[in-house]
């Protein structure tokens, strides 16, 4: 079985359900003002490219990249379905986004994730791919429920 990643138009019921799972999970660990996950409408903005990952007709996960400027992208909406964890989906998505950042000519890729213990697996995943902690970027501000990570993009 092979994972297939594709640009998604965010119109499918399965995708809406996965994003709702994502938002519900964020609400369990952070107060509303500290949740930076995007809903369907905000993910449809032109500066955002949204992908879904499938295997044998099953939705495994989703991810997005938001262009902050022509040299800087942000990872958004990284989510592996609770039914399909520990299959390598998250690593597959991070690598896809890194490859896309290179293709776009970005010099930097950044992200925001949660600081509570529930987000530790995400922080470890990003660290494994060379992301390091940084100050808030873009429109973010210091928030005790958030951590910020970034990495330089090396062109081949």
C-alpha positions as a printed NumPy array, in Angstrom:
array([[  0.   ,   0.   ,   0.   ],
       [  1.206,   3.452,  -0.907],
       [  0.21 ,   6.803,   0.493],
       [ -1.098,   9.261,  -2.077],
       [ -0.961,  12.993,  -1.363],
       [ -3.035,  15.389,  -3.421],
       [ -4.193,  18.98 ,  -3.427],
       [ -7.693,  19.037,  -2.005],
       [-10.543,  21.505,  -2.561],
       [-11.856,  21.055,   1.003],
       [-15.334,  20.098,  -0.201],
       [-15.497,  16.44 ,   0.876],
       [-17.368,  15.313,   3.979],
       [-14.405,  13.167,   5.094],
       [-12.09 ,  16.175,   4.978],
       [-14.584,  18.327,   6.892],
       [-14.848,  15.602,   9.55 ],
       [-11.051,  15.342,   9.876],
       [-10.706,  19.105,  10.257],
       [-13.465,  19.104,  12.865],
       [-11.6  ,  16.338,  14.725],
       [ -8.537,  18.605,  14.585],
       [-10.411,  21.641,  15.946],
       [-12.11 ,  19.568,  18.67 ],
       [ -8.757,  18.174,  19.77 ],
       [ -7.217,  21.66 ,  19.904],
       [-10.134,  22.816,  22.08 ],
       [ -9.338,  20.085,  24.627],
       [ -5.819,  21.42 ,  25.191],
       [ -5.934,  25.177,  24.621],
       [ -8.303,  28.048,  25.371],
       [-10.147,  29.483,  22.327],
       [ -7.882,  32.536,  22.025],
       [ -4.844,  30.247,  21.771],
       [ -6.185,  27.977,  19.017],
       [ -4.576,  28.858,  15.697],
       [ -6.001,  25.973,  13.658],
       [ -7.889,  27.147,  10.584],
       [-11.449,  26.223,   9.685],
       [-12.592,  25.186,   6.189],
       [-13.264,  28.716,   5.006],
       [ -9.925,  30.128,   6.128],
       [ -8.094,  27.16 ,   4.561],
       [ -9.564,  28.154,   1.181],
       [ -7.623,  31.422,   1.072],
       [ -5.404,  31.834,  -2.009],
       [ -2.147,  31.943,  -0.011],
       [ -2.842,  28.433,   1.345],
       [ -2.305,  25.11 ,  -0.423],
       [ -4.089,  22.217,   1.272],
       [ -3.307,  18.526,   0.772],
       [ -4.928,  15.296,   1.891],
       [ -3.208,  11.932,   2.253],
       [ -5.028,   8.774,   1.187],
       [ -4.328,   5.063,   1.2  ],
       [ -6.675,   2.548,  -0.398],
       [ -9.523,   5.076,  -0.395],
       [ -9.078,   5.979,   3.273],
       [ -8.28 ,   9.525,   4.405],
       [ -5.176,   9.299,   6.6  ],
       [ -4.396,  12.958,   7.187],
       [ -4.084,  16.484,   5.917],
       [ -1.605,  19.338,   5.848],
       [ -1.255,  22.797,   4.378],
       [  1.324,  25.419,   3.639],
       [  0.62 ,  29.139,   3.866],
       [  2.83 ,  31.537,   2.004],
       [  3.791,  34.318,   4.41 ],
       [  5.938,  36.017,   1.77 ],
       [  7.839,  34.804,  -1.318],
       [ 10.654,  33.407,   0.86 ],
       [  8.806,  32.169,   3.954],
       [  6.134,  29.494,   4.339],
       [  4.173,  28.253,   7.336],
       [  2.979,  24.711,   8.01 ],
       [ -0.733,  24.685,   8.865],
       [ -3.39 ,  22.071,   9.626],
       [ -1.103,  19.066,  10.078],
       [ -3.385,  16.287,  11.227],
       [ -3.291,  12.51 ,  11.137],
       [ -6.672,  10.873,  11.653],
       [ -6.974,   9.269,  15.082],
       [ -7.83 ,   6.044,  13.219],
       [ -4.592,   5.995,  11.213],
       [ -1.793,   7.017,  13.563],
       [  1.629,   5.386,  13.73 ],
       [  1.785,   4.578,  10.021],
       [  4.283,   7.291,   9.102],
       [  1.633,   9.663,   7.735],
       [  2.842,  12.739,   9.643],
       [  6.455,  12.245,   8.552],
       [  5.257,  11.724,   4.971],
       [  3.381,  15.054,   5.119],
       [  6.275,  16.996,   6.667],
       [  8.621,  15.71 ,   3.971],
       [  6.107,  16.674,   1.28 ],
       [  5.869,  20.212,   2.66 ],
       [  9.657,  20.5  ,   2.874],
       [  9.95 ,  19.361,  -0.753],
       [  7.292,  21.896,  -1.753],
       [  9.137,  24.654,   0.134],
       [ 12.281,  23.857,  -1.868],
       [ 10.277,  23.811,  -5.116],
       [  8.796,  27.235,  -4.286],
       [ 12.194,  28.681,  -3.455],
       [ 11.432,  29.426,   0.184],
       [ 14.353,  30.233,   2.431],
       [ 12.481,  29.45 ,   5.654],
       [  9.605,  27.297,   6.846],
       [  7.971,  27.95 ,  10.235],
       [  5.104,  26.649,  12.337],
       [  3.115,  27.137,  15.521],
       [  2.112,  24.192,  17.669],
       [  0.879,  23.728,  21.196],
       [  2.992,  23.843,  24.333],
       [  0.926,  21.406,  26.488],
       [  2.127,  17.821,  26.882],
       [ -0.41 ,  16.542,  24.323],
       [  1.617,  18.303,  21.605],
       [  4.945,  16.695,  22.552],
       [  4.748,  14.109,  19.716],
       [  4.308,  16.937,  17.198],
       [  7.237,  18.887,  18.615],
       [  9.436,  15.768,  18.449],
       [  8.377,  15.124,  14.851],
       [  9.267,  18.649,  13.76 ],
       [ 12.584,  18.53 ,  15.641],
       [ 13.406,  15.287,  13.823],
       [ 13.054,  17.236,  10.562],
       [ 15.412,  19.993,  11.712],
       [ 12.955,  22.527,  13.135],
       [ 14.175,  24.489,  16.149],
       [ 12.343,  26.734,  18.585],
       [ 12.069,  30.394,  17.649],
       [ 10.274,  33.603,  18.51 ],
       [  6.726,  34.24 ,  17.251],
       [  6.637,  35.041,  13.536],
       [  4.08 ,  36.628,  11.21 ],
       [  1.023,  37.774,  13.17 ],
       [  1.657,  35.51 ,  16.163],
       [  2.389,  36.869,  19.638],
       [  3.817,  35.208,  22.737],
       [  1.287,  32.789,  24.195],
       [  1.919,  30.257,  26.958],
       [ -0.113,  27.669,  25.011],
       [  2.013,  28.014,  21.859],
       [  5.524,  27.227,  20.754],
       [  7.054,  28.363,  17.5  ],
       [  9.529,  26.448,  15.394],
       [ 11.429,  27.206,  12.211],
       [ 14.093,  25.862,   9.894],
       [ 16.1  ,  27.167,   6.996],
       [ 15.393,  25.587,   3.627],
       [ 18.434,  24.314,   1.794],
       [ 18.264,  24.286,  -1.975],
       [ 19.677,  21.233,  -3.65 ]])
